[in-house]
Amino acid sequence: IRDRVSTQSTGSDEVNGPCWLSDPSISDWMKQHGVVSISQLLAIFENAAHKIVLKNNKKPINWEEVITVHNLTLDKDTLIQVWLGVGSILEVVSKGYRVIDSAYENWYLDCGTGNWLDGGKSWCDPYKTWEQCYNHNPTDNIPTNLQSFIIGGESCLWSEQSDSTNIDQKLWPRASAVAERLWSPLATTGNINAALPRILQHRENLVKRGINATPLQPRWCYLNPGNCDIIDI
């Protein structure tokens, strides 16, 4: 996405209907105004929010659920952020909306550190390696005639288990791998072995700038380029 300043997200990811309905101020308002469903209520909210966004010369962004779950009809300038993969992308673009890809299977950087509620596995295990981040192409398995509807991508890091003490390590340099994938031609990103020395050097540069980026390999690999290439076994 070249100009993120011109956009504004109004959310609507995983709206908790029962939570809304448990609030008397909401349920009473719905009765007074003849609103009979959470989807109908969400439509009222989003239409009001979008008017504010558009009034400020920005384009609204919503998460995919406004289309795939609630089936709202929004202005086609609305950008839809998709996190559930190819099926959702195809559903969204078939209705004429443009997509920001945030595939959780590849680009959710908070995954793999356990479930903070019960101590079990996190819902989006496993941890997403830099290779996994780098190898995800948003247009894979999307018909050629629909690929232009995918205007960009964004990696995500949800903050339940992140704060100022560990955010650098979780973000970097994996987010940089996503950036090279999104901002570089396919001729550049087609060979992960060619990308390896670049991302190792990039991690060194980040550390020199005071950013606590996670090491990807033993330092010996950085000092001996080509000796730690990724191979198929």
Backbone as a ProteinNet text record, in pm:
[ID]
protein_1_A
[PRIMARY]
IRDRVSTQSTGSDEVNGPCWLSDPSISDWMKQHGVVSISQLLAIFENAAHKIVLKNNKKPINWEEVITVHNLTLDKDTLIQVWLGVGSILEVVSKGYRVIDSAYENWYLDCGTGNWLDGGKSWCDPYKTWEQCYNHNPTDNIPTNLQSFIIGGESCLWSEQSDSTNIDQKLWPRASAVAERLWSPLATTGNINAALPRILQHRENLVKRGINATPLQPRWCYLNPGNCDIIDI
[TERTIARY]
87.1	0	90.7	86.1	184.4	156.8	29.6	-2.3	-97.2	-40	-124.2	-185.7	-126.5	-179.8	-320.3	-352	-481.3	-590.4	-561.4	-659.7	-683.6	-797.7	-830.4	-912.7	-865.5	-940.7	-1052.8	-1169.9	-1281.3	-1314.9	-1219.8	-1226.1	-1326	-1404	-1506.1	-1448.3	-1334.3	-1276.6	-1337	-1394.3	-1447.2	-1538	-1637.4	-1733.4	-1803	-1805.6	-1865.1	-2011	-2101	-2242.7	-2302	-2279.4	-2335.2	-2289	-2165.6	-2115.9	-2193.8	-2214.8	-2293.3	-2434	-2496.9	-2635.8	-2649.9	-2542.3	-2548.1	-2547.3	-2518.6	-2516.3	-2656.4	-2726.9	-2864.2	-2873.9	-2772.1	-2778.9	-2782.4	-2716.3	-2717.4	-2846.8	-2883.3	-3003.7	-3128.5	-3134.3	-3250.2	-3254.4	-3138.1	-3131.9	-3179.1	-3137.2	-3178.4	-3330.1	-3392.5	-3538.2	-3607.9	-3556.7	-3617.8	-3610.6	-3507.2	-3485.9	-3514.5	-3575.2	-3614.8	-3498.7	-3386	-3268.6	-3275.9	-3276.4	-3305.1	-3184.5	-3071.2	-2954.5	-2826	-2722.3	-2590.7	-2539.4	-2564.4	-2519.4	-2584.4	-2712.5	-2782.7	-2725	-2696.7	-2637.4	-2498.2	-2421.3	-2286.5	-2290.7	-2387.5	-2401.4	-2426	-2508.9	-2535.4	-2407.1	-2333.7	-2208.5	-2107.7	-2088.6	-1986.8	-2022.8	-2148.7	-2188.1	-2160.8	-2186.9	-2158.8	-2008.2	-1932.7	-1787.4	-1725.8	-1774.9	-1720.5	-1746.5	-1860.4	-1888.2	-1783.8	-1743	-1640.6	-1506	-1472.5	-1346.2	-1343	-1450.4	-1456.9	-1457	-1521.9	-1524.2	-1384	-1295.4	-1156.5	-1064.5	-1126.3	-1052.3	-964.8	-1016.4	-947	-1036.7	-973.1	-1048.2	-1057.5	-1176.8	-1191.8	-1135.2	-1087	-1043.6	-1128.9	-1172.8	-1242.5	-1183	-1194.3	-1157	-1262.3	-1221.8	-1301.7	-1439.8	-1459.6	-1587.2	-1705.4	-1680.8	-1792.9	-1854.9	-1773.3	-1821.3	-1852.9	-1758.9	-1771.2	-1866.2	-1888.9	-1977.8	-2107.5	-2094.6	-2211.4	-2272.4	-2200.5	-2253	-2300.9	-2220.2	-2256.8	-2230.9	-2305.7	-2283	-2215.8	-2089.5	-2010.3	-1968.3	-1925.7	-1872	-1753.9	-1745.7	-1641.2	-1501.5	-1490.7	-1359	-1308.2	-1393.7	-1352.5	-1251.8	-1141.1	-1040.3	-1069.7	-1063	-1096.9	-969.1	-940.1	-821.4	-859.3	-794.6	-829.5	-720.8	-764.3	-667.4	-685.7	-793	-823.8	-790.5	-712.2	-657.6	-733.3	-697.1	-741.3	-892.8	-961	-1106.5	-1173.4	-1126.9	-1183.7	-1149	-1025.2	-986.5	-1079.1	-1102.4	-1186.8	-1329.2	-1380.7	-1515.8	-1523.8	-1423.5	-1425.1	-1409.8	-1314.1	-1292.1	-1407.2	-1475	-1589.3	-1702.3	-1701.6	-1802.7	-1753.2	-1635.2	-1587.3	-1501.2	-1456.3	-1374.3	-1226.6	-1142.5	-997.9	-948.8	-837.9	-794.2	-654.9	-639.6	-509.3	-491.5	-387	-365.8	-288.5	-344.5	-276.2	-291.5	-252.3	-274.6	-215	-300.5	-252.5	-156.2	-171.4	-86.6	58.3	80.3	214.7	264	171.6	214.8	165.9	118.4	85	208.5	273.3	404.7	398.9	279.7	266.9	244.7	230.4	194.9	313.1	279.9	380.9	438.9	377.3	430	330.6	234.5	141	16.4	-82.5	-210.1	-201.3	-216.6	-200.5	-315.5	-424.9	-538.8	-525.6	-489.6	-489	-355.1	-254.4	-122.1	-100.4	-203.2	-188.3	-127.2	-151.2	-99.8	-180.5	-114.7	-188.1	-268.6	-377.1	-469.1	-401.1	-296.2	-234.3	-94.1	-65.1	62.8	83.5	206.9	330.4	385.5	502	577.6	602.9	591.9	612.9	758.9	834.8	975.3	989.4	1109.3	1128.9	1112.7	1151.7	1135.3	987.4	905	761.4	703.5	746.6	701.9	742.2	864.5	920	854	822.5	772.7	625.3	553.7	411	391.6	327.7	294.2	142.5	92.4	-53	-131.3	-64.6	-137	-133.5	-63.3	-62.1	-204.6	-238.5	-369.8	-486	-453.2	-556.4	-556.9	-672.9	-676.5	-617.1	-548.9	-478.8	-570.1	-693.9	-785.3	-832.4	-803.4	-845.1	-727.7	-606.1	-489.2	-477.4	-529.6	-519.8	-604.3	-697.3	-778.1	-698.1	-584.5	-498.9	-400.4	-421.9	-342.5	-221.1	-209.5	-95.1	-112.8	-29	-35.1	16.9	-8.3	38.3	58.6	177	196.4	139.7	96.3	28.9	97.6	96.8	146.6	49.6	-30.4	-127.4	-56.2	-104	-20.8	-51.7	-128.6	-159	-32.8	72.1	195.9	315.8	289.3	395.6	389.5	505.9	515.5	652.6	693.9	819.2	942.4	928.6	1044.6	1074	975.5	998.4	947.3	893.7	831	932.8	1053.5	1155.4	1188.3	1206.2	1242.8	1133.2	1008.2	897.8	879.8	903.5	882.5	997.6	1118.9	1234	1327.3	1382.5	1366.8	1257.2	1163.3	1060.8	972.8	938.4	858	933.6	1065.4	1145.9	1138.7	1127.1	1110.2	978.9	873.8	745	758.6	830.8	846.9	916.8	1023.9	1092.4	1000.8	923.1	827.4	728.5	677.5	572.3	626.5	746.3	796.9	897.1	921.8	1022.1	960	1018.8	967.1	990.8	910.1	921.6	1060	1125.7	1259.9	1357.2	1329.5	1416	1381.6	1253	1208.8	1191.4	1234.4	1211.9	1310	1420	1523.8	1554.1	1510.5	1527.7	1674.2	1752.6	1895.4	1962.6	1916.7	1971.4	1929.3	1812.8	1764.3	1835.2	1887.8	1945.9	2056.7	2160.4	2263.7	2210.3	2107.3	2050.1	1982.3	1904.6	1831.3	1925.6	2032.6	2130.9	2201.4	2237.9	2300.5	2203.5	2078.3	1977.1	1959.7	1960	1948.2	2067	2188.1	2305.8	2287.4	2234.4	2212.9	2111.5	2006.2	1906.1	1967	2046.8	2109	2201.7	2276.9	2366.2	2289	2163.1	2078.9	2001.8	2032	1969.3	1838.8	1807.2	1684	1719.8	1656.5	1691.7	1630.1	1671	1618.1	1668.1	1582	1614.2	1718.2	1819.3	1912.3	1841.9	1872.8	1808.6	1893.5	2024.4	2118.2	2236.2	2321.7	2444.8	2524.8	2594.9	2671.4	2773.9	2819.6	2915.3	2862	2729.9	2669.6	2680.4	2658.5	2672.4	2815.6	2910.7	3051.8	3105.9	3030.9	3073.9	2961.9	2934.9	2822.7	2828	2711.1	2699.1	2713.3	2763.6	2785.6	2664.8	2562.6	2441.1	2318.5	2337.2	2224.7	2114.7	1992.2	1876.4	1867.5	1863.5	1857	1738.5	1690.8	1585.5	1647.3	1596	1650.1	1548.5
-116.7	0	121.5	199	306.1	425.2	454.7	576.5	543.3	492.6	451.5	572.3	691.4	811.1	842.9	799.6	833.3	733.2	641.8	541.1	546	488.4	480.3	354.7	269.7	148.3	179.6	121.3	130.1	-8.1	-100.9	-226.2	-328.5	-382.6	-485.5	-624.3	-649.5	-783.3	-861.4	-976.4	-1066.3	-993.8	-925.2	-855.5	-956.9	-926	-1016.2	-976.7	-1039.6	-1006.9	-1025.2	-1140.3	-1157.8	-1051.7	-1005.7	-900.1	-771.6	-736.6	-616.1	-628.3	-743	-759.7	-764.4	-795.4	-799.2	-659.9	-559	-420.8	-360.9	-330.3	-277.8	-151.6	-67.7	55.2	24.7	-85.4	-125.7	-198.6	-296.9	-375.3	-287.3	-191.7	-101.7	-12	37.6	123.2	45.8	-80.9	-163.2	-178.2	-202.5	-217.2	-88.1	23.9	153.1	189.3	139.4	175.6	61.4	-45.9	-154.7	-232.7	-234.5	-309	-449.7	-550.4	-686.6	-779.8	-733.4	-822.4	-743.2	-816.1	-754.4	-703	-775.9	-731.2	-598.4	-584.8	-459.4	-345.5	-374.3	-274.1	-235	-333.4	-306.8	-220.9	-246.2	-165.6	-18.9	6.1	144.1	209.4	135.1	188.6	217.2	119.5	135.2	246.7	257.8	365.3	501.6	514.4	640.4	666.1	562.1	576	609.3	545.1	570.3	713.9	769.6	909.1	1001.7	973.7	1056	1039.5	915.5	888.8	959.3	944.9	1005	1157	1212.6	1357.4	1412.1	1328.8	1368	1323.8	1297.1	1264	1140	1042.3	915.6	801.9	687.4	568.7	473.9	419.9	329.8	190.7	129.7	-9.9	-86.5	-204.7	-293.7	-432.9	-506.2	-646.6	-726.5	-842.7	-921	-958.3	-966.2	-1013	-927	-799.1	-715.8	-772	-843.8	-904	-1051.7	-1126.2	-1272	-1323.9	-1244.6	-1286.6	-1205.9	-1073.4	-986.7	-942.6	-969.1	-942.2	-797.3	-702.9	-562.2	-514.4	-415.3	-349.7	-216.5	-204.6	-85.9	-21.1	104.4	171	90.9	77.7	-5.1	53.7	176.7	231.1	176	106.4	46	-65	-62.5	-167.1	-273.3	-399	-507.8	-585	-590.4	-660.4	-804.8	-897	-1039.5	-1115	-1194.1	-1270.1	-1420.4	-1466.3	-1609.4	-1679.3	-1614.3	-1684.7	-1672.3	-1762.1	-1753	-1755.1	-1842.5	-1850	-1717.9	-1651.1	-1520.9	-1415.4	-1419.6	-1324.1	-1337.1	-1460	-1481.6	-1434.2	-1456.8	-1411.5	-1259	-1194.8	-1048.7	-984.4	-1032.7	-969.9	-1000.3	-1113.3	-1145	-1044.5	-973.2	-871.2	-731.5	-724.6	-597.9	-515	-573	-497.3	-529.1	-431.5	-451.2	-500.8	-572.3	-650.6	-609.3	-605	-604.2	-742.5	-813	-949.3	-947.4	-1013.8	-1031.4	-1176.5	-1267.1	-1409.9	-1454	-1499.7	-1537	-1655.3	-1742.8	-1861.4	-1827.2	-1705.5	-1665.4	-1536.4	-1443.4	-1308.1	-1260.9	-1350.4	-1312.1	-1338.7	-1232.5	-1243.7	-1269.9	-1271.5	-1300.6	-1448.9	-1529.1	-1670.7	-1753.1	-1863.9	-1961	-1945.9	-1862.7	-1844.4	-1891.2	-1972.4	-2029.4	-1945.1	-2006.8	-1941.1	-1871.7	-1741.3	-1665.3	-1688	-1748.9	-1773.6	-1903.8	-2013.4	-2143.4	-2214.9	-2151.7	-2212.9	-2316.4	-2342.9	-2438	-2372.8	-2432.5	-2378	-2255.1	-2163.3	-2049	-2095.2	-2025.5	-2067.8	-2067	-1986.2	-1972	-2031	-2125.8	-2196.3	-2253	-2273.4	-2249.3	-2108.6	-2083.4	-1960.7	-1944.6	-1822.3	-1796.5	-1756.5	-1843.6	-1814.8	-1707.6	-1650.1	-1548.5	-1610	-1738.1	-1803.9	-1814.4	-1848.7	-1859.4	-1723.5	-1620.4	-1484.7	-1446.8	-1479.7	-1438.2	-1512.5	-1638.6	-1721.5	-1699.8	-1627.3	-1607.1	-1497.3	-1534.9	-1439.4	-1421.3	-1300.3	-1279.9	-1321	-1326.3	-1360	-1508.9	-1588.8	-1733.6	-1788.6	-1873	-1940.7	-1844.3	-1723.2	-1627.1	-1617.5	-1635.4	-1624.8	-1493.4	-1499.6	-1383	-1262.3	-1284	-1172.4	-1105.4	-1167	-1110.3	-1055.7	-1080	-1042	-891.5	-813.5	-667.1	-613.9	-695.3	-653.7	-659.1	-728.6	-734.8	-619.7	-517.5	-395.5	-390.9	-486.7	-486.6	-585.7	-574	-664.7	-599.2	-665.7	-615.4	-732.4	-740.5	-837.3	-778.2	-865.1	-820	-878.7	-801.9	-850.6	-804.4	-897.7	-864.7	-862.8	-778.4	-736.6	-802.9	-912.4	-976.5	-1017.2	-1057.1	-1101.2	-1019	-896.1	-809.2	-673.9	-621.5	-485.2	-430.1	-322.4	-256.5	-343.9	-449.1	-533.1	-636.7	-670.8	-778	-748.7	-630.8	-606.1	-604.2	-550.9	-549.7	-691.1	-781.8	-919.1	-988.7	-959.3	-1024	-968	-839.8	-776.6	-799.4	-781.6	-772.2	-892	-940.6	-887.3	-954.1	-1027.3	-1096.6	-999	-885.5	-786.8	-733.7	-732.1	-688.8	-790.6	-918.9	-1021.5	-1001.5	-967.3	-936.9	-814.5	-713	-590.3	-617.2	-699.1	-727.6	-804	-896.1	-970.2	-876.3	-778.3	-691.8	-581.9	-534.9	-415.9	-447.6	-575.9	-613.3	-695.4	-687.4	-768.5	-916.7	-999.8	-1144.2	-1195.9	-1129	-1171.4	-1160.8	-1068.7	-1050.8	-1148.8	-1178.4	-1258.6	-1406.5	-1448.9	-1587.4	-1687.4	-1639.8	-1729.5	-1696.2	-1782	-1751.6	-1760.3	-1843.1	-1846.8	-1713.9	-1648.5	-1517.5	-1411.7	-1432.5	-1336.5	-1350.6	-1469.2	-1496.2	-1398	-1375.8	-1280.3	-1138.3	-1102.7	-968.6	-950.6	-1050.4	-1033.9	-1046.8	-1128.4	-1134.1	-1000	-937.7	-805.7	-701	-713.3	-618.6	-629.4	-749.6	-768.4	-703.3	-718	-652.5	-501	-445.8	-301	-254.6	-333.9	-298.1	-294.1	-395.3	-401	-282.1	-245.1	-130	-1.2	0.5	119	111.7	12.8	2.9	-72.8	-142.9	-222.8	-367.8	-425.2	-559.3	-668.3	-671.6	-769.3	-909.1	-1007.1	-1145.7	-1202.1	-1274	-1341.9	-1456.1	-1472.9	-1576.6	-1702.1	-1685.5	-1797.2	-1767.9	-1866.2	-1835.6	-1727.4	-1645.7	-1535.8	-1587.4	-1710.7	-1770.8	-1768.3	-1788.5	-1789.7	-1653	-1547.4	-1410.5	-1384.5	-1434.8	-1410	-1499.8	-1603.4	-1697.8	-1717.8	-1617.3	-1622.7	-1746.8	-1805.4	-1920.3	-2054.2	-2054.3	-2181.3	-2225.9	-2143.9	-2182.4	-2170.6	-2190.5	-2180.1	-2277.3	-2238	-2322.2	-2426.3	-2553.4	-2659.7	-2750	-2818.4	-2916.5	-3050.6	-3109.1	-3237.4	-3348.4
0	0	0	-105	-121.4	-31.7	-5.8	68.9	182.1	292.5	404.2	474.8	456.9	521.5	471.4	350.5	290.7	327.9	420.8	460.2	611	651.9	794.4	818.9	908.1	940.2	1037.9	1012.1	1106.5	1164.3	1151.9	1226.2	1176.9	1271.8	1249.8	1232	1296.3	1298.5	1415.4	1385.9	1488.7	1589.5	1538.1	1624.4	1715.5	1844.1	1943.7	1966.3	1889.8	1898.6	2036.8	2101.7	2236.7	2335.5	2321.2	2409.6	2387.4	2261.6	2231.1	2289.9	2266.8	2310.3	2462.2	2532.7	2678.5	2740.6	2659.1	2707.7	2689.8	2798.5	2786.1	2701	2705.3	2625.8	2476.7	2437.5	2296.9	2262	2342.6	2310.8	2314.5	2407.3	2413.7	2290.2	2249.1	2129.7	2006.8	1996.9	1883.3	1880	1993.5	1999.4	1958.9	2007.4	1978.4	1830.2	1762.7	1622.7	1526.3	1574.7	1486.7	1427.7	1497.3	1450.8	1508.8	1422.3	1468.5	1465.1	1414.3	1406.9	1427.9	1467	1483.2	1349.2	1241.5	1109.9	1072.4	1101.5	1072.9	1157.5	1283.7	1371.4	1324	1283.7	1234.1	1108.1	1023.4	901.9	935.5	1035	1077.5	1128.1	1210.9	1264.7	1153.7	1064.6	961	862	826.5	735.9	798.2	928.8	997.7	1004.9	1036.9	1046.5	911.3	805.9	672.5	627.4	663.6	628	687.6	811.3	875.8	804.6	770.9	701.7	566.2	489.7	356.6	363.4	466	484.2	503.2	556.4	579.2	465.8	350	227.4	242.4	315.1	329.5	281.2	255.8	216.7	335.9	362.3	477.2	449.6	557	555.3	656.3	617.1	709.4	702	812.2	809.2	732.7	686.2	592.2	642.7	776.1	829.2	786.3	755	709.7	581.9	503.7	379.3	397.9	454.2	457.3	564.8	670.9	778.9	778.9	769.3	785	651.4	541.5	407.1	392.6	443	429.6	287.2	246.7	118.1	146.7	104.9	131.8	0.3	9.1	-108.5	-161.6	-293.2	-352	-335	-285.9	-250.9	-118.5	-44.5	82.4	55.8	128.2	117.5	223.3	184.9	275.6	311.3	440.2	488.9	520.2	450.9	458	533.4	632.5	711.5	703.4	640.7	639.2	507.5	420.8	306.4	176.3	85	-54.2	-67.3	6.5	-4.7	25	128.4	164.3	60.2	9.8	-94.6	-214.5	-257.4	-375	-350.3	-230.1	-197.7	-200.1	-144.2	-135.8	-273.3	-353.3	-483.4	-578.9	-559.4	-645.5	-627.8	-514.3	-487.2	-520.9	-583.3	-636.6	-544.7	-432.9	-338.3	-357.7	-329.2	-332.9	-196.9	-200	-83.6	-37.3	95.9	161.3	222.4	182.9	231.5	362.4	465.6	594.3	639	555.1	578.5	711.6	802.9	936.5	931.5	833.4	825.7	793.4	744.3	703.6	767.9	795.4	831.8	968.5	1055.1	1192.8	1279.1	1321.9	1384.3	1534.3	1591.8	1734.9	1763	1661.3	1678.3	1729	1794.6	1831.9	1970.5	2054.8	2191.2	2296.8	2255.7	2351.9	2370.9	2432.9	2460.1	2595.3	2595.3	2720.2	2818.3	2772.4	2861.1	2939.7	2869.3	2936.8	2933.7	2872.7	2871.6	2764.4	2682.5	2573	2450	2336.6	2211.4	2171.3	2102	2047.7	1927.2	1899.5	1792.7	1655.9	1641.7	1509.1	1505.1	1596	1587.6	1447.7	1404.4	1477.8	1456.6	1512.1	1489.9	1340.6	1290.4	1148	1125.6	1062.8	1037.6	930	921.1	817.4	679.4	664.6	534.7	497.5	596	571.2	535.3	605.6	573.2	431.6	395.2	266.4	149.6	171.5	60.9	29.4	115.7	88	-15.9	-125.7	-231.9	-232.3	-206.4	-197.8	-321.6	-436.6	-559.7	-592.2	-511.5	-535.8	-528.6	-624.2	-631.8	-656.5	-698.4	-737.3	-890.1	-955.6	-1101.6	-1150.8	-1264.4	-1317.7	-1331.4	-1373.2	-1396.4	-1266.7	-1151.5	-1023.6	-941.1	-987.4	-908.5	-888.2	-981.3	-968.1	-852.4	-801.3	-687.3	-556.5	-558.1	-438.8	-448.2	-366.7	-381.6	-289.3	-196.4	-106.9	4.9	105	217.5	343.4	455.2	583.8	679.6	738.4	845.9	974.5	1063.4	1185.7	1308.5	1415.3	1543.3	1650.6	1702.4	1806.1	1941.9	2030.1	2142.7	2277	2277.4	2405.6	2482.5	2408.1	2471.7	2423.5	2385.3	2335.3	2404.3	2437	2488.4	2450.6	2514.4	2475.6	2499.9	2582.1	2611.8	2504.2	2420.5	2323.7	2183	2162.5	2031.9	1918.8	1945	1839.7	1793.6	1890.2	1855	1776.7	1809.1	1738	1596.2	1581.9	1451.6	1354	1402	1312	1328.8	1216.1	1080.4	998.6	1064.4	985.5	907.8	969.4	896.7	775.3	783.9	669	555.8	590.9	488.4	414	489.3	426.2	336.2	383.7	305.2	173	175.4	48.6	-44.9	9.4	-73.9	-141.5	-66.7	-118.9	-209.7	-184.5	-253.3	-363.3	-388.2	-487	-599.3	-718.2	-829.5	-804.2	-868.1	-849.2	-886.2	-980.2	-1019.1	-902.5	-810.2	-693.4	-583.2	-566	-451	-482.9	-599.5	-639.8	-581.1	-523.2	-473	-328	-236.2	-93.9	-51.6	-119.6	-88.5	-121.4	-229	-263.8	-162.1	-100.5	-2	132	160.1	291.8	330.8	248.1	290.6	306.1	228.1	241.7	376.6	417.3	543.3	663.3	650	757.6	773.6	661.8	668.2	721.7	679.4	726	876.9	927.9	1072.7	1143.8	1088.7	1146.9	1149.5	1040.2	1032	1135.9	1155.3	1255.2	1395.4	1426.6	1559.3	1580.5	1477.8	1488.6	1515.2	1473.8	1495.8	1628.1	1708.4	1838.9	1841.1	1731.1	1724.1	1754.6	1855.2	1903	1816.2	1690.9	1596	1629.3	1614.2	1645.8	1548.9	1599.5	1508.7	1436.5	1309.2	1228.8	1217.8	1230.5	1221.6	1314.1	1339.3	1412.4	1340.1	1415.1	1354.6	1254.4	1274.2	1180.8	1038.4	1023.4	889.3	823.6	903.7	850.8	808.2	884.3	855.3	744.3	708.8	605	504	421.1	327.2	238	217.9	129.4	197.7	320.5	390	471.8	478.1	551.1	461.2	331.3	238.9	276.7	248	274.2	163.2	202.9	102.7	132.6	29.7	47.2	85.2	192.1	238.1	208.6
[MASK]
+++++++++++++++++++++++++++++++++++++++++++++++++++++++++++++++++++++++++++++++++++++++++++++++++++++++++++++++++++++++++++++++++++++++++++++++++++++++++++++++++++++++++++++++++++++++++++++++++++++++++++++++++++++++++++++++++++++++++

